[in-house]
Amino acid sequence: MANTNPQTIAYPAPGAHPHHHDDDHVDPHVIVLFGATGDLAKRKLLPGMAYLVQSDLAPAIRVVGTSLEELSHDEFRALTRQAVDDFGSHKPTEEEWAKFAERICYVPQSAGPEALAEAVHEAEGALGADARRLHYLSVPPKAATAVITMLRDADLVDRSRVVMEKPFGTDYASAVELNEFVHETFDESQIFRIDHFLGKEAAQNILAFRFANGLFEPIWNRNFIDHIQIDIPEKLGLDQRANFYESTGAFKDMVVTHLFQVMAFVVMEPPTALEPRAISEEKNKVFRSMLPLDPAKVIRGQYAGYRETEGVARDSETETFIALQVGIDNWRWAGVPIYLRTGKQMAEGQRIISIAFKEAPRTMFPTGSGVGAQGPDHLTFDLADNSKVSLSFYGKRPGPGMKLDKLSMQFSTQETDRVGDVLEAYERLILDAMCGDHTLFTTAEGIESLWQRSAPLLDDPPPVKLYQKGTWGPNAIHQLIAPNAWRLPFERAWREKPPQT
């Protein structure tokens, strides 16, 4: 695996490694974690790395943390222990913790590139001659260029891959500039632009569901599907991120980096194989065939009280909510509207993909039978951590006469005997990056295409409309989707699996 030429890397198949790498020998890795004391590192990355070591899923790893804070090795280990205890989904035993603790060290950024290089070489010495490097940039976009410069100055580019967090640029020009800058140091095959939504078990289940089933694959097109909704409302507010958010907003923060990526999984053509390059190519075709966004089909909202937040301008036009209609102009999807919605401080936190099928003729049913009364049949994916799939349909209500009710068939990963094998999104993505598997990451071309299609909206954004906290957004969202309706809030709750006695 030492050769980074993209033609010669042996990529594991995406389905091959959720449990362990029997066939794929993965070299030991030094993970250099930039932003090691930040929120994401504490909530996800450090607990995720601890679990990968604890579970034997990962190859031998050592972690070199670095950040602006001046900490000793022991202080960093204490911070990591706290993070694992507070946020880890798997609690380590004392023995497991000790095994991980001896693998982590810390270098303050102020110590400079030489000190960082020294720590990495020391860690590599402990891992052996075939050790590789994974540089994880858990830093704000503005700091990414400085980190890449530091890696170049520290001569840590060889045998390495670099994981970059969203957002990748803020428009087409800045994305091109950032890609060009990164490409001066790293080859595209070494770059992993992360989107944790695609790391979720449920997002990958979409591919399995679509392409492995003769029941659904033939009807996945404009002849049978009426419209699609991807709905990711968040209950959370800004949580200390006002400065970042004020210059970003919901569209750049969530739509370009997450919702469009999830959309690509839902609408892409069948790839020639379930392998990274083929999947990336189909996703990029989706982005190329997107129609430019029409500002008239976009609702931007801002929750009441946002402008009073510290760090926010009193006349801010930054949107904390966005709903938009997207069109894919290709043979499969022409004329099928795709509705996306996300926002902060909304009524519920959900992650729903909903496929609405065209309705059947109703003429044979007597008036008042109820056919069509509860909207079209839907296939719904819930991307929450315990992922669920539901198919709703009309069926006859028991009893005399022809009365119809909406029924549903549901499945949850909680119902399988492999539920313990579900990896947290970041755990999977760190593992994939170490394996050189690009399936769940975005390419330079894909991200540039998206910014190009977004230009009309960025150049001429509609004014923000006010919405109250704890609602589903401004009222105008209903006109946007008419004559259809939003699936959220759900009329019927998901069925929960009864506890096993």
ZAPAVO-973123 format. One record per residue: x, y, z of N, C-alpha, C in turn; residue in one letter. Coordinates in steps of 0.001 Angstrom, whole numbers, plus 500000, padded with zeros to 6 digits. Each point is the difference from the previous one (the first is absolute). Example, Ala and Ser with C-alpha at 12.3 -4.5 7.8 and 13.67 -1.06 7.14 Angstrom:
% residues 2
513190494310507800499110501190500000500900501200500000A
499650501050499280500820501190500060499230501090500730S
This chain:
% residues 501
500825498781500000499175501219500000500854501261500000M
501286499859499863500838501181500152499915500924498794A
499583499461498841499953500813498793498709500807499981N
500094501323499840498772500810500011499479500263498602T
500583499392498983499452500124498658498593499414499998N
498976500803499599498618499529500150499717498722499210P
500733499766498915499731498804499207500412498723500728Q
500947500102500921500554498768500560499561499724501429T
499245500904500597499515499701501353498948498904499909I
500141498973500797498977498951500034498906500441500950A
498908500528499445498915500484500854499175498827500504Y
499716499961501294499068498969500464498592500365499562P
499168499007499776498603500284499675499337500610501219A
499060500963499794499410500691501153499346499056500986P
499412498913499508499343499098500932500965499096500730G
501279500074499635500914498977500500500547500283501375A
499828501228500495500723500252501234499221500586501163H
498667499872500069499399500508501227500398499192501230P
500426498767499821500279499200501192501498499837500242H
500717499453499043501447499904500174500633499740498649H
501263500252499911500699499920498723500736498671499912H
499243498951499687500653498698499899500977499983498839D
499475500447498829500783499828498786500907501188499748D
499596501168500498500743501205499671500986500290501112D
501260499842499681500978500376501008500089501523500001H
499715500618501141500105501459500089501241500320500808V
500848500853499426501243500342500682499719500730501309D
500925499917500956499853500806501225499973501484499652P
499323500786500822499838501426499703500324500885501197H
500679501104499705500083501099500958498898500989499602V
499063500241500908498955500990499716500423501313500640I
500202501012499156500341501327500511498700500802500044V
499550500303501202498699500648500167500192501489500281L
499718500816498987500061501462500164498662500470500572F
500041500932500947498759500411500672499607498976501049G
501027499386500623499763498863500897499271500370501287A
499914501307500326499288500380501230498629500600499672T
499621499958498716498738500629499585498790499135500280G
498832500562499709498721499363500303499827498677499243D
500302500009498698499825498780499201500938498895500480L
501242500384500318500967499004500485499483499352501282A
499474500831500911499530499454501284498747499138499831K
499071500483499176498726499284499885500091498723499175R
500790500042498939499968498891499038501356499344499745K
501024500806499731501232499419499441500785499209501037L
500232500603501170500783499280501014499254498758500509L
498691500112500331499286498781500385499985498958498867P
499876500469498758499975499079498857501323499259499853G
501116500741500138501315499353499886500214499012501153M
499553500386501183500132499106501156499249498692499733A
498803500114499401499219498794499723500656499151498914Y
500557500642498976500647499229498932501158499172500565L
500750500587500936501106499259500630499440498872500872V
498985500342500778499401499049500942499387498800499270Q
499452500241498782499222498957499319500829499149499055S
501270500343499822500853499289499036499533500176498558D
499120500980499736499581500230498615501124500661499213L
500731500894500683501004500795499305501344499286500029A
500899500416499092501371499518500101500650500617501242P
501259499682500253500712500624501120500055501508499754A
499569500799500970500049501454499803500636500697501201I
500553501165499710500436500939501038499399501339499646R
499646500788501016499363501290499751500915501118500505V
500292500944499109500739501205500404499012501154499936V
499609500516501173499070501125500035500761501309499920G
499417500988499301500611501330499990498903501043499922T
500262501153500619498975501038500066500658501275500527S
499222501065500092500557501285500455500268499997501505L
499333499110500734500155500002501461501342499400500417E
500559500580501059501277499488500546499675498917501025E
500141498737499606499717498897500934501197499058500053L
500141499307501119501003498933500083499353498709499487S
500805498955499804499454498701499588498934499542500986H
500296500123501290499063499491501008498700500800500019D
500112501319499814498773500828499963499131499612498800E
500663499713498870499240499594498807499351498633500217F
500727499106500670499406498678500294498789500154500924R
500107500916500951498865500226500924498797500549499232A
500263500936499086498924500580499176499354498900499142L
500849499105499451499486498909499160499152499040500829T
500470499685501218499243499089500865498616500590500301R
499987501289500284498732500691500272499070499908498779Q
500570500215498816499203499958498761499424498606499774A
500816498979500213499542498621499807498894499670501006V
500173500439501259498985499742501035498697500746499706D
500135501265499544498804500823499794499245499638498722D
500750499711498936499356499895498686500142498638499322F
500875499140500516500220498706499325498788499096500125G
499691499267498920498850499087500070500414498648500585S
501315499750500074500498498740500579500945500373501145H
499647499632501201500847500373501141501160499022500138K
501242500490499953501134499081500113500208499538501443P
500542498802500156500444499559501327501297500747500323T
500454499914501242501259500665500375501153499491499135E
499973498708499749501071499399499192499960500544498566E
498790500074499443499857500522498628500400501471499933E
499622500743501035500374501417500018501527500149500048W
500650499211500841501464500077500131500673499684498662A
499432499041499268500540499602498696499919501171499010K
498880500757500075499852501150499094500866501172500470F
500029500234501323500716501161500551501477499984499614A
500595498809499971501433499953499683500260500266498513E
498918500071499215500158500226498564499784501457499616R
499711500864500977499729501401499633501014500949500625I
500327501023499226500888501049500526499535501344499438C
500622501070500437499513501336499638501172500934499695Y
499821500815498946500992501026499653499246501310499795V
500278501029500808499305501272499738500443500567498653P
499076500676499308500329500543498677501146501003500076Q
500090500679501153501037501026500166501410499400499939S
500112498681500209501324499368499973500573499908498580A
499114500222498990500486500084498619500097498667499284G
500276500059498669500005498792499174501044498962500438P
501154500459500500501053499031500365499524499102501137E
499380500610501019499536499221501154498915499006499574A
499138500445499082498942499100499514500636498820499255L
500949500303499117500674498946499225500683499008500934A
500618500533501036500709499138500949499035499021500684E
498842500536500428498998499148500670499486498920499044A
499780500386498728499501499026499016501053498918499756V
501266500404499848501062499006499748500138499040501189H
499843500552501191500092499160501198498870498964500003E
498786500464499675498850499092499957500193498945498904A
500554500450498856500245499049498905501030498944500422E
501008500456500772501019499071500488499369498867500799G
498948500352500783499336498979500831499137499063499157A
499585500479498801499083499198499182500715499155498944L
501226500381499665500730499201499004500121500715498665G
500765499371499097500424500660498756498857500278499036A
498910499203500062498943500206499000498890500931500493D
500280500788501048498977500905500533499652501092498985A
498702500333499948499518501111499165499478501104500904R
499640501121499372499518501145500792498608500401499536R
499143500281500978498677500548499695499898501343500728L
499982501083499253499889501344500591498527500392500022H
499445500160501185498584500359500116499903501477500360Y
499427500798499073499914501452500219498654500355500621L
499919499882501323498761500385500690500109501475500378S
500137500829498961500252501438500209499046500803499123V
499746501284500341499154500824499136500634500129498616P
499164500204498969500520500065498624501147501004499849P
499901501129500715501037501033499856501362499487500466K
499990499043500920501266499495500547500584498861499168A
499211499463499063500449498815499248501268500293499193A
500069501190499392501178500307499167501265500051500865T
499867500560501199501163500070500900500460498598500400A
499057499109500239500355498635500400500718499286498857V
499495500168498781500621499323498855501410500539499763I
500157501312500184501339500595499898500924499398501060T
499476499838501210500799499429501091500412498553499671M
499082499229499432500330498617499636501098499956498941L
499919500962499076501035500063498958501342500376500629R
499972501013500884501241500446500658500593498896500883D
499115499177500595500481498934500893500386498749499205A
499822500059498668500337498871499133499212498748500404D
498678500185500204499152498881500416498984499624498915L
500355500283498739499053499770498899500098498574499451V
501213499443499995500176498641499471499191498990500809D
499565498954499318499290498886500654498837500499500857R
499369501082499557498949500559500867498707500233499234S
498939500071500780498705500428499472499506501117500904R
499152500861499434499540501138500789498475500041499972V
499406500095501188498541500071500122499616501447500284V
499107500552499173499610501403500154498530500096500356M
499707500881500949498628500214500455499291501027499109E
498670499978500041499207500993499269500102501364500687K
499540501093499413499626500105498595501249500148499138P
499910499505498771501159500035499124499824501170499032F
500517501156500413499749501221499232498662500593500398G
499741501221499531498725500655500308499264500372498720T
500664499823498859499373500185498690500938499353498980D
499658500128498709500782499308498977501460500467499999Y
500190501307500023501381500531499905500854499529501178A
499438500063501209500804499621501177500245498491500035S
499049499207499490500203498540499961501113499651499014A
499987500653498837501057499756499006501355500395500582V
500025501169500661501253500498500578500528499030501071E
499080499532500858500409499084501067500489498669499411L
499265499477499006500434498751499357501375500158499376N
500214501123499310501304500216499359501108500071501045E
499701500679501102500992500122501081500351498618500580F
498969499215500283500231498671500596500747499101499011V
499631500117498717500628499149498983501479500327499779H
500425501170500428501437500304499910500800499072500918E
499357499538501082500684499165500984499554498544499934T
498690499783499857499455498640500035499326499654498680F
500204498765499580499321499473498831498523499753500368D
499093500094499014498569499800500289499755498644500671E
500791498973499646499776498681500596500335499982501494S
500723501026500475500365500060501428498986500803500815Q
499030500637499323499114500956500684498638499366500272I
499536500118501235498704499466500410499161501142500578F
499043500508499196499127501078500484498820499337500682R
499866500226501284499113499157500809498570500536500029I
499041499084499972498600500340500250499437498911500907D
499843500315501291499655498914500932498603499438499757H
499132500731499270498677499442499710500127498725499167F
500973499974499078500150498826499149500677498852500740L
500584500298501162500607498938500800498968499192500756G
498764500468500006498975499304500781499561498723499287K
499734498994500800499539498712499475498818500211499046E
499077500887500391498771500181499224500270500586498624A
500977500893499890500277500610498693500492498922499035A
500832499087500499500493498945499122498913498968499712Q
499048499908500918498882499083499783499189500431498777N
500009501293499681499274500481498816500545499303498754I
501329499909499897500610499346498833499584498530499940L
500079499328501156499632498582500035498537499830499601A
499161500833500584498560499904499791499651500205498529F
500593501035499401499684500330498617500483498940499032R
501270499613500142500618499242498923499931498487500194F
499675499529501209499999498546500230498607499401499893A
498971500827499796498628499487500060499246500194498691N
499598498890499403499225500058498760498651500664500196G
499558500087501246498716500634500290500068501518499813L
501137500607500372500075501466499980500823500563498848F
501034499284499588500906500553498991499259500441498727E
499025499201499478499358500394498745499084501224500105P
499568500346501204499038501118500117500667501273500516I
501342500016500023500716501135500589500236501079498940W
498906500598499492500147500978498921498746500861499888N
500012500922499032498921500995499862498661499377499623R
500004498766499470498715499389499640499197499574501217N
500680499730501110499308499474501176500120500899501224F
501044500830500036500224500832501184499507501412499728I
499181500518500910499389501315499825500932501114500481D
500539499846501211500963500982500520500783499349501137H
501066500675500412500891499494501053500197501109501024I
500049499623501277500314500981501055501209499517500798Q
500915500910500242501111499723500922499911501080501070I
499673499571501208499574500949501031500855499788501252D
500830500990500323500908499840501139499867501210500946I
498839500122500664499858501076500991500847499690501230P
500470501053500679500794499816501214499355500784501134E
499939499389501168499498500714501176501046500953500549K
501264499676499727501114500737500595500034501446499543L
500564500845500849500292501373499585501431500072499505G
500692501111500287501343500198499447501098499473500904L
499749499953501314500942499373500911501434500509499800D
500222501248500295501350500614499938500550500162498577Q
499171499704498990500548500065498651499499501220499247R
499532501024500705499391501149499324500948500654499001A
501264500157500366500949500666499083500120499230498694N
500177498678500133500095499154498808498699500073499211F
498872499889500702498714499866499320499606501285499285Y
500308501127500616499610501293499447500568500189498589E
501205499470499766500590500174498671499681498823499077S
499270499008500520499756498784499220498517499849499673T
499179499802501027498563499810499772499670498552499655G
498693499696500040499537498616499872500341499387498646A
499951500804498929500245499427498671501435499487499885F
500971500854500348501403499588499870500370498964501057K
499412500120501175500366499105501098499440498598499789D
498773499912499492499310498700499975499650499491498603M
499526500889499127499449499503498728501106499527499070V
501003500854499785501069499637499056500761498784500511V
500265499976501296500867498937500523499253498720500340T
498736500079500419499297498791500434498814499636499113H
499021500920499874498752499611499341500210499651498531L
500844500760499297500272499662498598500720498655499886F
500863499691500972500736498724499955499037498825500210Q
499088500167500964499003498947500242499107499859498762V
499614501141499426499172499985498777500676499179498899M
501322500146499859500713499268498945499863498492500186A
500041499529501248499808498559500255498594499568499576F
499023500883500200498610499642499706499744499967498494V
500629500902499244499615500132498586501053499541498994V
501195499606500445501043499687499024499655498754499176M
500624499906498821499855498824499152500738498824500652E
499653498770499624500736498855500558501486500087499621P
500900499938500974501424500009499657500400498662499371P
501093499989499251500427498755499347500408498957501028T
500438500444501170500342499079501088499865500779501292A
499807499294501115499941500702501285501422500256500464L
500690500834499251501355500345500418500162501511499877E
500971500552500724500037501450500211499973500850498735P
500837499670499007500064500897498846498695499996499224R
499391498813499859498747499902499247498888500779500702A
499942499909501323498964500716500755500237501506499932I
501255500427500161500299501441499905499611500556498640S
500268499228498965499688500463498641498497500193499837E
499181499055500516498542500147499876499487501182500828E
500584500201501184499594501167500793500331501289499250K
501182500050499392500386501206499263499091500251498802N
499521498914499361499050500176498880498697500650500499K
499575499601501197498788500611500575500213501508500146V
501161500384500561500247501427500234500098500765498679F
500548499341498976500098500669498693498624500172499367R
499055499068500300498693500104499351498980500766500844S
500439500545501143499111500866500791499726501293499249M
498743500439500020499699501313499431500523501078500949L
500446501150499466500412501081500908498853500336500957P
500316500299501227498949500265500997499259501287499645L
498685499933500106499162501170499693499625500683501315D
500478501240500233499682500675501272498497500085500283P
499174499961498944498537500066500201499482498711500637A
500798498933499956499561498730500588500798499700501261K
500410501049500683500779499863501239499334500847501078V
499795499427501169499504500758501158501133500067501020I
500438501213500319501005500163501051499302500541501239R
500355499449501161499357500440501232501035500318501074G
499548500738501004500884500316501136499128499948501257Q
500461499260501005499141499875501184500002501294500819Y
498854500243500629499846501209500816501020499962501133A
500767501076500147500999500055501061501414499747499508G
500134499552498748501354499718499481500873501254500033Y
499406501144499643500801501238499895500464500517501361R
499381499501501069500433500419501350501177499161500501E
500338498920499273501094499117500439501326500741499930T
500851499748500974501318500627499991500783499556498768E
500618500975499326500770499657498794499193500116498721G
498708500359500123499134500112498813499651501461499767V
500054500418498743499665501398499657498522500258500276A
499684501206500459498605500337500352499080500027498781R
500594500153498805499171500004498782500348498792499129D
500451498922500661500497498821499272498962499435499034S
500459499647498814499153499316499016500418498536499849E
500804499493500946500425498595499946498804499101500266T
499824498965499176498854499117500218500366498886500977E
499078499744500942500178498860500907499112498844499545T
499268500229498903499073499004499455500009500142498484F
499894498866499310499847500086498542499180498830499505I
499104500295499055499257498952499296500103500347498522A
500249498995499169500158500313498580499544498843499126L
499667500342498760499643498980499017501154499857499023Q
500397498760499763501120499715499101499487499148498852V
500544500236498798499652499162498848501242499309499465G
499842498720499625501093499261499363499595499795498550I
500741500600499087499590499993498601500671498845499262D
499526498779500274500502498856499232498836499057499701N
500259498918499271498908499128499559499243499403501166W
500682499690501088499337499323501104499101500949500795R
500418501268500154499331500849500994499362501277499455W
500068500250498697499457501257499482498549500179500454A
499707501177500565498629500304500411499631499524501392G
500900499281500690499696499545501372500604501010500974V
499171500752500738500583500961500936500597499302501224P
501136500507500448500631499494501219500006501156500994I
499382499783501145499885501064501004500985499738501133Y
500781500998500331500953499881501096499618501012501072L
500155499605501261499706500947501092500927499718501163R
500529501059500596500778499859501234499990501341500727T
500197499962501299500027501248500755500334499737501457G
500273501094500698500325499937501432498759500368500821K
499986499553501251498933500367500958498625499613499476Q
499918498822499386498707499569499454499295499054500971M
498799499556499599499145499261500935500606498678500443A
500655499300499090500599498703500333501308499866499251E
500882499145500519501190499634499245499709498705499255G
500034500051498667499697498804499199500953499940498818Q
500111498800499400500791499864498766499249499040499106R
499167500552499152499042499182499268500188500162498497I
499982498867499293499906500025498536498671499342499667I
499198500670499184498683499474499713499778499984498494S
499673498834499466499745499846498567498491499876499838I
499370500934499297498541499953499799499705499412498623A
499241498917499979499671499359498723498767500646499377F
499890499893498678498830500565499316498749499255500470K
498898500723500020498771499388500525499283499196498921E
499313498961500451499232499154499074498675500688499666A
499389499645498862498655500540499701499022499560501092P
499026500869500291499098499689501125498595499655499535R
499769500015498682498625499955499498499214498775500452T
500664498847500174499263498781500334499534499974501454M
500596500868500839499634499969501425498806500913500262F
499104499570500875498831500847500287500413501316500675P
499209501036499794500268501288500639500021499811501512T
500953500648500645500058499899501457500718498759500487G
500601499217499102500700498782500438501291500331500728S
500530501214499730501243500389500675501236499813499140G
499843499505498768501182499817499160500608501366499659V
501296500116500179500676501264499688499847501069501057G
499141499745501011499707501055500983501216500345500842A
500915499054500164501186500258500827501261500098499161Q
499824500535498784501174500248499153500497498736499331G
501065500143499220500497498871499220500705498961500873P
500291498851499393500832498996500671501410500556500138D
500628499723501122501352500507500248500945498886500402H
501229500132499557501092499205500542500851500976500794L
500215499715501281500680500948500884501237499367500616T
501109500719499919501235499584500682500235500969501146F
500260499471501171500369500836501134501499499827500213D
500759501092499842501459499909500092500511500147501428L
499102499965500971500458500094501389500873498788500310A
500665500026501156500983498958500272499399498591500007D
498776499861500544499359498683499842499112500096498760N
500600499744498843499351500318498729498772499132499777S
499011500601499334498745499307499741499589500228498555K
499204499061499474499407500148498670498524499673500138V
499152500775499311498565499748500087499391500135498610S
499062499111499678499259500114498740498530500126500354L
499381501113499603498581500203500328499146499694498769S
498788499488500225499123499623498885498562499981500510F
499037500013499059498594499906500385499575498536500073Y
499202499695501022499440498648500127498581500104500522G
499256498921499885498589500029500417499879499941501514K
499134500848500518499711499961501432499099498787500281R
500333499187501032499153498830500292498562500431500274P
499046499175499554498591500313500247499234500142498698G
498724500376500114499167500072498795500385501194499122P
499640499917498714500223501126499089501461500118499596G
500264500899499045501365500201499493500542501322500557M
500583499898501186500643501176500607501498499736500032K
500784501012499640501451499797499931500724500794501077L
501057499406500515500870500679500974501430499977499484D
500798500925500512501432499990499662500695499029500958K
500716499045499457500716499004500793501494500145499724L
500834499299500759501431500079499677500741498743500415S
501066499725499230500942498938500357501278500700500428M
500580499558501112501173500705500534501118499033500357Q
501205500532499896501185499242500401500943500935500743F
500680499478501021501007500793500710501250499159500206S
501176500630499921501238499239500247500014499453501427T
499190500589500893499936499493501381499448498572500022Q
499321499605498912499360498682499983500934498904499496E
501220500349499601500889498969499477500928499499501099T
500562498815499772500927499484501010501403500566499806D
500160500922499038501314500618499800500015501435500512R
499021500358500832499893501400500424501276500481500696V
500710499084500652501232500381500691501122500365499047G
499830499664498699501056500280499025499867501383499374D
498925500721500341499822501331499392501140500916500449V
500675500580499029501076500944500323499440501416500029L
500467500791500946499680501427499995500626500596498735E
499337501039499432500416500531498690501489500327499935A
500513500704501009501407500408499935500938498801500135Y
499578498987500764500831498799500121500179499350498625E
498892499883499292500054499391498671500861500832499052R
499822501316500051500707500858499035501503500022500261L
500394499991501282501443499952500318500571498676499484I
499240498924500217500435498679499529500102499987498477L
498975500540499311500033500046498533501205500787499495D
500284501139500640501137500819499546501310499227500171A
500133499258501098501213499205500189500111498902498942M
498831499526499520500005498967498951500118500616498610C
499961501324499898500063500634498687498708499881499212G
498869499807500695498712499804499343499255501337499904D
499845500506498762499401501327499787498471499988499860H
499356498837500143498564499898499694499174501101500650T
500239500268501275499126500893500763500559501424500088L
500958500323499142500624501335500043499760500715498675F
500101501322500019499730500767498779501287500334499262T
499875500155498673501172500332499186500046501501499733T
501153500459499537500152501420499630498983500364498927A
499848499134498999499082500291498895498560500109500507E
499619499060500884498623499995500503499674501269500764G
500909500415500869499728501170500832499978501276499152I
500853500070498988499999501181499111498708500071499192E
499513498834499514498719499972499270498876500570500853S
499967499586501265498918500450500884500032501507500200L
501196500547500199500088501452500175499577500722498720W
500334499421498842499576500623498733498477500054499911Q
499347498876500313498523499956499906499351500919501037R
500749500298501072499437500828501080500150501497499727S
500769500349498969500326501415499770498778500922499931A
498911499632499271498859500931499936499435500338501377P
499987499018500906499473500234501347500967500870500809L
501312499721499887500980500775500763500045501453499514L
499786500192498686500051501362499435498744500798500324D
498872499317500152498734500721500159499109499297501013D
500437499927501288499204499243500976498701500722500338P
498878499271500086498762500655500435500141500460501450P
499251501049500394500125500491501387499571498930501009P
500590500064501213499629498993501007498626500313500585V
499231498939500261498683500147500649500138499515501447K
499291500664500894500096499661501409499221498711500296L
500528499152500877499200498879500519500271499890501491Y
499021499459500730500135499865501448500793498730500319Q
500754500034501095500705498791500439498979498899500278K
500419498766499739499104498871500299498930499768498954G
500117500640498813499031499764498920500715499269498856T
499289499847498870500563499304498840500501500982498940W
500160501276500387500524500986499045498935501009499605G
500352500954499142499028501031499596498813499382499257P
498846500689500025498794499454499363500145499770498506N
500882500762499363500138499914498537500448498610499532A
500467499161500919500437498654499576498846499206499391I
498766500311500403498851499232499491499708500368498543H
500182501283499654499817500392498595501094499378499128Q
501203499882500550501123499457499233499705498590499515L
499371499202500868499828498570499691498619499677499435I
499061500967500070498635499751499505500066499552498535A
499099499103499573498844499428500707500366498846500934P
501290499694500141500394498947500929500090500563501415N
500330499136500948500142500446501390501287499431500570A
500570500684500992501194499494500687499622498756500797W
500895498999500007499756498808500811500158500293501488R
500928500882500336500201500354501405499148501219500321L
499321500068501138500004498965501034499186498770499567P
500463498804500402499301498768499661498633499972500663F
499013499466499251498673499827500606499992498760500893E
500770498988499576500046498768500791501413499808500523R
500110499603501241501333499775500580500566498682499452A
501337499927499992500632498715499663499586498974501047W
499821498767499568499739498934500969501324499654500667R
499984499931501324501211499609500713499952498496500243E
501134499361499903500073498567500270499710499757501476K
499082499097500334499737499774501433501248499426500688P
500261500407501246501180499493500697499913498482500144P
501147499348499838500014498535500117499939499599501464Q
499108499057500281499855499584501407500796498720500227T
